[in-house]
């Protein structure tokens, strides 16, 4: 069961002017399931994205990068679940391009104006004929209110759809920010380990979109981990339709730019945290906060060492306060001149470690009390400087093994 996560209420997801979404059942892998999503973008929309740093990246990631680099105005997005089209060589690239060409023909745009995304099983041939057959139904289904249905249409091992929305006022005009994401396993930050799409009708200089999507990823999807595996298909797209009617934002440091950035960050964080809460087999949502680093980079080293450790994650699943495993992870994180005699550690309100050793007031029953909670914060202070960072992870359960052992069956 997801950790304190509920399916989004479609009525809470604000439409974004200039964006319509259509969903179809194409039978990409299984019959009678939503598995094909088309997103139509009106003229004048600006798009930017960040993608997986896995060098064995999927065909759609390669095609997306090519189309964005070409500079054509993006008019459509096509997403299929059930097949990742990764590890498929030249044939996979041809099938991704054929998907773009087929949708482009139906919409009357150029193939370079279509971005393809795929998620699912790796190293299997993309059934492009089924996708092509499903495109007319997806186009006929296009509606501005279909964010919730689209969130369902991109799920793989997710148990719940993931969507979030926020509104703000800029120049007296209401601005909407709405997004969806998918992901439950093969999650490790090295961009944005999942598929994520956030759209806004804000009017913003197109050149600001790339730094904004990168900053949003760094504040959200790049701070989550479930199992330490970086996917082949990870993609995070930011869309600005320019239709809210306010004066254009020309600087992210302006008051208007900061307000929009805060809303995009919040939606992105909610989507990223929803992925962790719905982690495969997860029973606990864990925030790992590292304080007192010399810089954020070494804080991240320590945070991810804890968050990736199977020993730490299984201890949380068992509610076993075997907390020396956390200290061990900090020790091997790669901070070569770390002084262990300075380390402080808290588990929520429980002071576990002081000056590198067990706090005299710490009682194991206090640690166990915290570890039985569904939401837990681990705080480690390195006492080396003023830098800090937080990442989010989950425990590692028996069900994680079962889900991944049975994934292709």
Beta strands, then each sheet from edge to edge (+ up, - down):
strand 1: 19-24
strand 2: 36-41
strand 3: 46-51
strand 4: 76-83
strand 5: 114-121
strand 6: 162-170
strand 7: 173-182
strand 8: 195-200
strand 9: 235-240
strand 10: 285-293
strand 11: 344-347
strand 12: 350-354
strand 13: 357-358
strand 14: 375-381
strand 15: 387-394
sheet 1: 1+ 2- 4+ 5+
sheet 2: 3+ 9- 8- 7+ 6-
sheet 3: 13+ 12- 11+ 14- 10- 15+
end
